[in-house]
């Protein structure tokens, strides 16, 4: 019994190799694209940047629904601020709105599905193909 445990312990100790951490490469580019589930009414998109809030789809008369949202976030180098580029195509418009932001940007999406992302699989940030 003790011999089996000792062999197992030796196998674990000598069979594992230390993992070396890789360097993060810059610039880092994160790209995500959302598309409205219902193209006629559009989805809801809210963006927060510092103290400003930008709405799409909250009230159809004031803020038309978003047909699609394309977000690109770029971090040029270590310690630099993130630059965010957002393209929003609303239901009632043939042209897109473009937002260019710097610093911390958060957003909430509802009534839309994630169509593409360059996040690694398994983190919940990549489209699921059913």
Residue pairs with C-beta under 8 A, 6 or more apart in sequence:
24 78
26 75
26 76
26 77
26 78
27 74
27 75
27 76
27 77
28 74
28 75
29 72
29 73
29 74
29 118
30 71
30 72
30 73
30 74
30 118
30 119
31 70
31 71
31 72
31 73
31 116
31 117
31 118
32 70
32 71
32 114
32 116
32 117
32 118
32 119
32 125
33 68
33 69
33 70
33 71
33 114
33 115
33 116
33 117
34 43
34 45
34 66
34 68
34 69
34 71
34 109
34 112
34 113
34 114
34 115
35 43
35 67
35 68
35 112
35 113
35 115
36 42
36 43
36 65
36 66
36 67
36 68
36 91
36 111
36 112
37 43
37 111
37 112
37 113
38 111
39 67
39 91
40 91
41 57
41 60
41 65
41 91
41 111
42 56
42 57
42 64
42 65
42 66
42 67
42 90
42 91
42 111
43 56
43 57
43 65
43 66
43 67
43 69
43 109
43 110
43 111
43 112
44 55
44 56
44 57
44 58
44 65
44 66
44 108
44 109
44 110
44 111
44 112
45 55
45 56
45 57
45 66
45 69
45 88
45 107
45 108
45 109
45 112
46 53
46 54
46 55
46 56
46 58
46 107
46 108
47 53
47 54
47 86
47 99
47 101
47 105
47 106
47 107
48 105
48 106
48 107
49 84
49 101
49 103
49 104
49 105
50 103
50 104
54 99
55 63
56 63
56 64
56 65
56 66
56 69
56 88
56 90
57 63
57 64
57 65
57 66
57 111
64 90
64 91
64 92
64 93
65 90
65 91
65 111
66 88
66 89
66 90
66 91
66 112
67 89
67 90
67 91
68 88
68 89
68 112
68 115
69 86
69 87
69 88
69 89
69 109
69 112
70 86
70 87
70 88
71 84
71 85
71 86
71 87
71 107
72 84
72 85
72 86
73 82
73 83
73 84
73 85
73 105
74 82
74 83
74 84
74 85
75 81
75 82
75 83
76 83
81 102
81 103
82 102
82 103
82 104
82 105
83 100
83 101
83 102
84 99
84 100
84 101
84 102
84 105
85 98
85 99
85 100
85 101
86 98
86 99
86 100
86 101
87 96
87 97
87 98
88 96
88 97
88 98
88 99
89 95
89 96
89 97
90 97
113 127
114 125
114 126
114 127
115 127
116 127
117 125
117 126
117 127
119 125
119 126
120 126
